[in-house]
Amino acid sequence: MTSRLASDELSGSSRPKGQASVLVGIATHNRASILPIAIRSALAQTHRPLRVAVIDDGSTDSTPELRDEFTSVSWQRWDRAQGYVRARNHMMLSATEKYYVSLDDDAWFIEGDEIANAISFMESRASVAVVAFDILHKYRSEKRVRSVDQRSRTFIGCGHVLRLSLLSNSANMQNSRATMVARRRIFLCG
């Protein structure tokens, strides 16, 4: 099913006061050269309150040194690599925020209002569990117009917003009639 959003929903101008809290989680391993782009794009998002967290999954390059450059970011370093899925799960399950945004270390937001738009959309639709961003990459780099949201049955780990209250009770997730909506042209993967 496809629905067209009103222009105020696309711009995020109808957001209520008392914003929902968001955690942007970035799992990384030996990506010191590109990780700063992802971090800067997350910090540049207009939505607040927003916390950016990075799990350094046992990097052996200069990734740990980036901590000094990005002091407003929550950092955790694992001495031994455990994989990005475990790192994402750890961030989601330990978050105190209402929403979790998964951002790969080689991906970044391109407009600055992506999270604000997604949260505005989700806050106005309690049945939406996940919003997946449209991802641009080297094989599909053309930008699409933000206009149509599409239902989707699956999503990839990179580029989504998850309503964390669904994780608090696994029965809630299984019995929920929650839907996922794919947003158009919001995200760029390197």
Short mmCIF file of the C-alpha atoms (twelve columns), coordinates in Angstrom:
data_MODEL
# 
_entry.id   MODEL 
# 
loop_
_atom_site.group_PDB 
_atom_site.id 
_atom_site.type_symbol 
_atom_site.label_atom_id 
_atom_site.label_alt_id 
_atom_site.label_comp_id 
_atom_site.label_asym_id 
_atom_site.label_seq_id 
_atom_site.Cartn_x 
_atom_site.Cartn_y 
_atom_site.Cartn_z 
_atom_site.pdbx_PDB_model_num 
ATOM 1   C CA . MET A 1   0.000  0.000   0.000  1 
ATOM 2   C CA . THR A 2   1.289  3.443   -0.882 1 
ATOM 3   C CA . SER A 3   0.357  6.704   0.787  1 
ATOM 4   C CA . ARG A 4   1.226  10.288  -0.034 1 
ATOM 5   C CA . LEU A 5   2.362  12.489  2.841  1 
ATOM 6   C CA . ALA A 6   1.220  16.059  3.317  1 
ATOM 7   C CA . SER A 7   3.943  18.646  2.727  1 
ATOM 8   C CA . ASP A 8   4.155  19.547  6.431  1 
ATOM 9   C CA . GLU A 9   4.939  15.897  7.238  1 
ATOM 10  C CA . LEU A 10  7.752  15.891  4.695  1 
ATOM 11  C CA . SER A 11  9.295  19.050  6.067  1 
ATOM 12  C CA . GLY A 12  8.972  17.998  9.698  1 
ATOM 13  C CA . SER A 13  7.347  21.353  10.490 1 
ATOM 14  C CA . SER A 14  4.452  19.751  12.368 1 
ATOM 15  C CA . ARG A 15  6.624  18.194  15.086 1 
ATOM 16  C CA . PRO A 16  5.150  18.614  18.566 1 
ATOM 17  C CA . LYS A 17  7.041  20.049  21.524 1 
ATOM 18  C CA . GLY A 18  8.646  17.503  23.864 1 
ATOM 19  C CA . GLN A 19  10.450 15.562  21.167 1 
ATOM 20  C CA . ALA A 20  10.930 11.808  21.330 1 
ATOM 21  C CA . SER A 21  14.505 10.833  22.207 1 
ATOM 22  C CA . VAL A 22  16.674 9.149   19.575 1 
ATOM 23  C CA . LEU A 23  19.892 7.126   19.677 1 
ATOM 24  C CA . VAL A 24  21.939 6.955   16.476 1 
ATOM 25  C CA . GLY A 25  24.073 3.820   16.785 1 
ATOM 26  C CA . ILE A 26  27.179 3.285   14.673 1 
ATOM 27  C CA . ALA A 27  29.130 0.033   14.828 1 
ATOM 28  C CA . THR A 28  32.606 0.243   13.317 1 
ATOM 29  C CA . HIS A 29  35.708 -1.850  12.696 1 
ATOM 30  C CA . ASN A 30  38.854 -0.395  11.094 1 
ATOM 31  C CA . ARG A 31  37.027 2.413   9.263  1 
ATOM 32  C CA . ALA A 32  38.866 5.435   10.695 1 
ATOM 33  C CA . SER A 33  39.112 7.079   7.278  1 
ATOM 34  C CA . ILE A 34  35.366 7.174   6.602  1 
ATOM 35  C CA . LEU A 35  33.752 7.008   10.062 1 
ATOM 36  C CA . PRO A 36  34.003 10.796  10.652 1 
ATOM 37  C CA . ILE A 37  31.619 11.430  7.728  1 
ATOM 38  C CA . ALA A 38  28.968 9.197   9.307  1 
ATOM 39  C CA . ILE A 39  29.425 10.792  12.732 1 
ATOM 40  C CA . ARG A 40  29.255 14.359  11.381 1 
ATOM 41  C CA . SER A 41  26.091 13.563  9.417  1 
ATOM 42  C CA . ALA A 42  24.439 12.152  12.541 1 
ATOM 43  C CA . LEU A 43  25.465 15.109  14.700 1 
ATOM 44  C CA . ALA A 44  24.137 17.503  12.022 1 
ATOM 45  C CA . GLN A 45  20.609 16.106  12.224 1 
ATOM 46  C CA . THR A 46  18.022 18.684  13.258 1 
ATOM 47  C CA . HIS A 47  16.051 16.372  15.567 1 
ATOM 48  C CA . ARG A 48  16.654 16.765  19.307 1 
ATOM 49  C CA . PRO A 49  17.111 15.149  21.745 1 
ATOM 50  C CA . LEU A 50  19.554 12.984  19.856 1 
ATOM 51  C CA . ARG A 51  22.497 10.955  21.138 1 
ATOM 52  C CA . VAL A 52  25.158 9.496   18.852 1 
ATOM 53  C CA . ALA A 53  26.939 6.352   20.062 1 
ATOM 54  C CA . VAL A 54  29.810 4.436   18.463 1 
ATOM 55  C CA . ILE A 55  30.948 0.930   19.302 1 
ATOM 56  C CA . ASP A 56  34.510 0.379   18.132 1 
ATOM 57  C CA . ASP A 57  34.436 -3.338  17.451 1 
ATOM 58  C CA . GLY A 58  38.104 -4.159  18.109 1 
ATOM 59  C CA . SER A 59  39.633 -1.824  15.509 1 
ATOM 60  C CA . THR A 60  43.381 -2.060  14.985 1 
ATOM 61  C CA . ASP A 61  43.658 1.138   12.921 1 
ATOM 62  C CA . SER A 62  43.396 4.723   14.220 1 
ATOM 63  C CA . THR A 63  39.659 4.500   14.988 1 
ATOM 64  C CA . PRO A 64  40.174 4.857   18.783 1 
ATOM 65  C CA . GLU A 65  41.861 8.226   18.215 1 
ATOM 66  C CA . LEU A 66  38.637 9.662   16.768 1 
ATOM 67  C CA . ARG A 67  37.211 9.713   20.288 1 
ATOM 68  C CA . ASP A 68  39.227 12.884  20.984 1 
ATOM 69  C CA . GLU A 69  37.774 14.601  17.903 1 
ATOM 70  C CA . PHE A 70  34.131 13.719  18.666 1 
ATOM 71  C CA . THR A 71  33.789 14.323  22.399 1 
ATOM 72  C CA . SER A 72  29.989 14.701  22.277 1 
ATOM 73  C CA . VAL A 73  29.668 11.109  21.009 1 
ATOM 74  C CA . SER A 74  29.220 8.180   23.424 1 
ATOM 75  C CA . TRP A 75  32.069 5.739   22.729 1 
ATOM 76  C CA . GLN A 76  32.512 2.123   23.701 1 
ATOM 77  C CA . ARG A 77  35.512 0.060   22.657 1 
ATOM 78  C CA . TRP A 78  35.526 -3.707  22.479 1 
ATOM 79  C CA . ASP A 79  39.018 -5.214  22.660 1 
ATOM 80  C CA . ARG A 80  38.015 -8.179  20.512 1 
ATOM 81  C CA . ALA A 81  35.856 -7.914  17.379 1 
ATOM 82  C CA . GLN A 82  32.389 -9.381  17.963 1 
ATOM 83  C CA . GLY A 83  30.657 -8.218  14.769 1 
ATOM 84  C CA . TYR A 84  28.401 -5.349  13.828 1 
ATOM 85  C CA . VAL A 85  25.180 -7.287  14.497 1 
ATOM 86  C CA . ARG A 86  26.170 -7.903  18.107 1 
ATOM 87  C CA . ALA A 87  27.208 -4.253  18.436 1 
ATOM 88  C CA . ARG A 88  23.857 -3.036  17.042 1 
ATOM 89  C CA . ASN A 89  21.947 -5.381  19.311 1 
ATOM 90  C CA . HIS A 90  23.929 -4.170  22.310 1 
ATOM 91  C CA . MET A 91  23.156 -0.530  21.505 1 
ATOM 92  C CA . MET A 92  19.453 -1.221  20.925 1 
ATOM 93  C CA . LEU A 93  18.967 -3.313  24.037 1 
ATOM 94  C CA . SER A 94  20.846 -0.934  26.333 1 
ATOM 95  C CA . ALA A 95  19.347 2.297   24.963 1 
ATOM 96  C CA . THR A 96  17.134 4.469   27.142 1 
ATOM 97  C CA . GLU A 97  15.861 6.440   24.153 1 
ATOM 98  C CA . LYS A 98  12.480 5.901   22.502 1 
ATOM 99  C CA . TYR A 99  13.928 5.297   19.018 1 
ATOM 100 C CA . TYR A 100 17.073 3.687   17.625 1 
ATOM 101 C CA . VAL A 101 18.610 4.700   14.288 1 
ATOM 102 C CA . SER A 102 21.072 2.266   12.745 1 
ATOM 103 C CA . LEU A 103 23.795 4.035   10.780 1 
ATOM 104 C CA . ASP A 104 26.610 2.103   9.133  1 
ATOM 105 C CA . ASP A 105 30.120 3.490   9.463  1 
ATOM 106 C CA . ASP A 106 30.315 3.942   5.679  1 
ATOM 107 C CA . ALA A 107 26.921 5.651   5.346  1 
ATOM 108 C CA . TRP A 108 25.677 9.139   6.016  1 
ATOM 109 C CA . PHE A 109 22.602 11.328  5.917  1 
ATOM 110 C CA . ILE A 110 22.493 13.845  3.080  1 
ATOM 111 C CA . GLU A 111 19.800 16.397  3.973  1 
ATOM 112 C CA . GLY A 112 19.969 16.944  7.767  1 
ATOM 113 C CA . ASP A 113 16.267 16.423  8.481  1 
ATOM 114 C CA . GLU A 114 15.943 12.692  7.840  1 
ATOM 115 C CA . ILE A 115 15.567 11.658  11.474 1 
ATOM 116 C CA . ALA A 116 13.171 14.522  12.221 1 
ATOM 117 C CA . ASN A 117 10.951 13.461  9.329  1 
ATOM 118 C CA . ALA A 118 11.014 9.792   10.307 1 
ATOM 119 C CA . ILE A 119 10.237 10.496  13.977 1 
ATOM 120 C CA . SER A 120 7.432  12.896  13.066 1 
ATOM 121 C CA . PHE A 121 5.967  10.209  10.819 1 
ATOM 122 C CA . MET A 122 6.268  7.480   13.468 1 
ATOM 123 C CA . GLU A 123 4.958  9.619   16.329 1 
ATOM 124 C CA . SER A 124 1.793  10.279  14.342 1 
ATOM 125 C CA . ARG A 125 1.336  6.576   13.484 1 
ATOM 126 C CA . ALA A 126 1.570  4.248   16.483 1 
ATOM 127 C CA . SER A 127 1.201  1.182   14.245 1 
ATOM 128 C CA . VAL A 128 4.506  1.883   12.452 1 
ATOM 129 C CA . ALA A 129 7.306  -0.134  14.058 1 
ATOM 130 C CA . VAL A 130 10.177 0.622   11.691 1 
ATOM 131 C CA . VAL A 131 10.953 3.232   9.081  1 
ATOM 132 C CA . ALA A 132 13.582 2.170   6.568  1 
ATOM 133 C CA . PHE A 133 15.457 4.840   4.667  1 
ATOM 134 C CA . ASP A 134 16.038 4.590   0.954  1 
ATOM 135 C CA . ILE A 135 19.761 3.932   0.565  1 
ATOM 136 C CA . LEU A 136 21.890 5.283   -2.248 1 
ATOM 137 C CA . HIS A 137 25.070 3.420   -3.174 1 
ATOM 138 C CA . LYS A 138 27.578 3.092   -5.988 1 
ATOM 139 C CA . TYR A 139 25.203 0.901   -8.016 1 
ATOM 140 C CA . ARG A 140 22.192 3.213   -7.530 1 
ATOM 141 C CA . SER A 141 23.294 6.742   -6.851 1 
ATOM 142 C CA . GLU A 142 20.384 8.677   -8.336 1 
ATOM 143 C CA . LYS A 143 18.340 10.625  -5.832 1 
ATOM 144 C CA . ARG A 144 14.587 10.121  -5.724 1 
ATOM 145 C CA . VAL A 145 12.020 12.726  -4.858 1 
ATOM 146 C CA . ARG A 146 10.684 12.522  -1.311 1 
ATOM 147 C CA . SER A 147 7.022  11.949  -1.892 1 
ATOM 148 C CA . VAL A 148 5.758  8.418   -1.508 1 
ATOM 149 C CA . ASP A 149 6.085  6.086   1.461  1 
ATOM 150 C CA . GLN A 150 5.900  2.391   0.716  1 
ATOM 151 C CA . ARG A 151 5.144  -0.584  2.912  1 
ATOM 152 C CA . SER A 152 7.874  -3.184  3.073  1 
ATOM 153 C CA . ARG A 153 8.056  -6.640  4.642  1 
ATOM 154 C CA . THR A 154 11.816 -6.644  5.277  1 
ATOM 155 C CA . PHE A 155 14.694 -4.258  5.822  1 
ATOM 156 C CA . ILE A 156 18.473 -4.266  5.902  1 
ATOM 157 C CA . GLY A 157 20.281 -3.367  9.138  1 
ATOM 158 C CA . CYS A 158 21.680 -0.111  7.787  1 
ATOM 159 C CA . GLY A 159 19.358 2.830   7.488  1 
ATOM 160 C CA . HIS A 160 16.330 2.351   9.664  1 
ATOM 161 C CA . VAL A 161 14.573 3.811   12.690 1 
ATOM 162 C CA . LEU A 162 13.172 1.309   15.185 1 
ATOM 163 C CA . ARG A 163 10.565 2.004   17.857 1 
ATOM 164 C CA . LEU A 164 12.429 0.536   20.864 1 
ATOM 165 C CA . SER A 165 9.313  -0.089  22.954 1 
ATOM 166 C CA . LEU A 166 8.716  -3.115  20.738 1 
ATOM 167 C CA . LEU A 167 11.906 -4.733  22.053 1 
ATOM 168 C CA . SER A 168 10.778 -4.618  25.670 1 
ATOM 169 C CA . ASN A 169 8.359  -7.490  25.193 1 
ATOM 170 C CA . SER A 170 8.976  -10.134 22.543 1 
ATOM 171 C CA . ALA A 171 5.299  -11.137 22.661 1 
ATOM 172 C CA . ASN A 172 4.487  -7.543  21.810 1 
ATOM 173 C CA . MET A 173 6.573  -7.870  18.632 1 
ATOM 174 C CA . GLN A 174 4.996  -11.187 17.661 1 
ATOM 175 C CA . ASN A 175 1.419  -10.059 18.273 1 
ATOM 176 C CA . SER A 176 1.804  -6.550  16.933 1 
ATOM 177 C CA . ARG A 177 0.122  -5.452  13.747 1 
ATOM 178 C CA . ALA A 178 2.918  -2.930  13.361 1 
ATOM 179 C CA . THR A 179 4.003  -2.017  9.877  1 
ATOM 180 C CA . MET A 180 7.222  -0.841  8.318  1 
ATOM 181 C CA . VAL A 181 7.392  2.086   5.922  1 
ATOM 182 C CA . ALA A 182 10.224 2.826   3.518  1 
ATOM 183 C CA . ARG A 183 11.093 6.525   3.223  1 
ATOM 184 C CA . ARG A 184 12.414 7.921   -0.044 1 
ATOM 185 C CA . ARG A 185 15.872 9.458   -0.670 1 
ATOM 186 C CA . ILE A 186 17.148 10.012  2.801  1 
ATOM 187 C CA . PHE A 187 20.405 8.161   3.159  1 
ATOM 188 C CA . LEU A 188 23.681 7.613   1.324  1 
ATOM 189 C CA . CYS A 189 25.890 4.555   1.740  1 
ATOM 190 C CA . GLY A 190 29.542 4.886   0.782  1 
# 
